[in-house]
Amino acid sequence: MFQWISATTRLVQWSLLAGVVAATLATSAALSVAGAAFPTLLAPIVAAAFASVAPACLDDPAHDLLAAVPTSAGWRTAHRLIVVVPACVIAWSVLSPVVDASVGWPASLPPMVALLAIGVATTTLVASWRPDAAAAAGAAAPLALATAWVWLPFERIADAMTIWEDHPWPVTVAAGTVAVTTSRRR
């Protein structure tokens, strides 16, 4: 019944999560040596980096080869998410106090999950017509939102892009609904 777990765990690109964790720790260590705190403006970008790992791990290079097997692309996506999402959430939960000590992980977890859901929804949406570019588009979506929120000079546009931070659970539900409905069509 759960034979897919070991196979899926081997297929996941764990180096992506390891890279984000290593970059976060290295940045924190360098700032600590310099006697500086982690810049508050970087916290959403680091959260987006953790959130972008899950959609990036949805890359399915064997999509065409596996099209003939009884396990659908939607189930393969679900299997990967079942393995990857808890790892991303645990990694962010452990490292979020390092990134933003003023907020801490309970408060910073919902926005990260919302960004992750946006990335997964983008991946499944793009996979409908470009499966080869879906994972890259999904990984770019959370990073683009967080970066635009931090550096866009236009206040109204930047405020509209913070919906994932201001209302994370409705965004997560909406993005999850998009992901489920678009992955069923494939």
N, C-alpha and C positions, 0 to 999 in steps of 0.2 A: 504494500500500500504506500509506503514512504520511500521506495527505492530511488525515486527521483531526487531526493535531498542530497545524497552523496554525489550524484552526477551533476546536479546543478551547482553544488558548492565547488566542484572542480572547474566548471565553466566560467564562473564569475571572475572578473578581473580584480582581484583583491589588491593589486598594486595601486589602483586608483585611490581606494580608501587609505591605504598605507601612505601614499604620497601626500594626501591632504593632512593626515595626522602628523606626519613628519614635518611638513611645511609649517603647520601651526605651532608645533613644539619648538622648531628652530627659530621662528620669529619671536616667540615668547621668550626663549632663552637669550636671544640677541638683545631684545629690549630690556630684559632683566639685567644683563651685564652692563648695558648702557645706563641703567638706572631710570628707565622710562617705563611707563605703563603702556599697555596695549591701547592703541588709539580707538576711541569709541566708534568712530566712523567706519573702522574696518570690521567691527563685529558682524554687521549684516552680510558683508561680503564673505567672511569666513563661514558663517552659517550657510550661505548660498553654496559655497564650495563643498561643504558636507552634503547639502541637499542635492547637488549635481552628480554625486557619485552614483546614486541609485539609477537615474535615467541613463547615465553613461554605461552602467553594467547591463543595461537591457540590449546592448548591441548583440545582434544575432547574425553572425557571419554565415551560419549554416541555414539561413532562412529558406533558400531555394531547395537545398538538399532535404530539409526536414518537412517540406510542404506535403510530401506523400505519406508521412507517418500519421497514425491516428491522434496524436497529441497536437492540438491546434496551437497556433501562434499565441493566442490569448492565454492558454494554459501555460505555455512556456514562459510568457511574461509574468504571469501570476507566480509561478514557481521561483523565478529569479527574485521577484519582489519579496516573497516570503523569506528568502535567505538574506537578501541585502538590506532591506529596510531596518530590521532590528539592529544589525551591525552599525549602520549609520546613526541611528538614534542613540545607541549606547556610546559610540565614539563621541558624538556631540555632547551627550549628557556628562561625560567625563571631562571633556576639554572646554566646555562653555564657561565654567568659572575662570579658567585661565584667560580666555578671550575677553570676557566682560564680567569682572567680579561684582560690579554693581547690580547686575541683573540676576546672574545665577542661572542654573539650568532649568528649574521649573518654569520660570517665566520666559526663557528663551527657546524652549522646546516647541511650543505651538507654531511660532513663525517659521522655524526650520522645517517642521512637518508640512506646513502650507507650501513653502517653496519646493519641497520634495514632491508634493502632489502636483504642483504646477508643472514641474519637470517631467513627471511620468505622464501626465495628460498630454503634454506637448509631444512626447515620444510616441504615444499611441496614435495621436492625431496625424503626425507626419508619416508614421509607418503605413498609413492607408495608401499613400501614393508614392512615397520614397523610403522604403524600408532601409536602404543603405545609409541614409542620412538621418534617420529618426533618432538614434541615440545621441548624436552630436547636437541636434536641435534641442532635444530634451535637456541635455546637460547645460546648454547655453542659456536656456530660458531663466532658471533661477539666478544665474550669475548676471544676466542682463538686467533683470528687475532690481536686484540689490545694488548693482553698480549705478544704474540710472537714478535710483532713489538717493544715493549718496552724492552723486556729482552733477545731477541735472540742475541747471540754474533756474529753471522755470518752476516756481513754487506750485502752481496748480497741477502741472504734469507730475511733479515729484510727489505731491500729496495723493494723486490718483493711483500712483504706483505703490503706495504703502498699504493698500488694502490687505495684502498678505500679512502685514504686521499688526494692523489695527483690528482686523477681523479674521484671525487665522483659521478658526474652525469652519465657518461658512465657506471660506475659500477652499479648504481641504475637502469638504463635502462636494462642492461644485466641481473641483478638479478631478476628484475621484469618480464622480458620475460621468464626466467626459471620458476619463480613461477606461472605465468599464464598458460604456456604450460603444466607444470606437474600437476597443480590442475585440468585442464580440463580432464586429463586422468583418474582421480579417479572417 
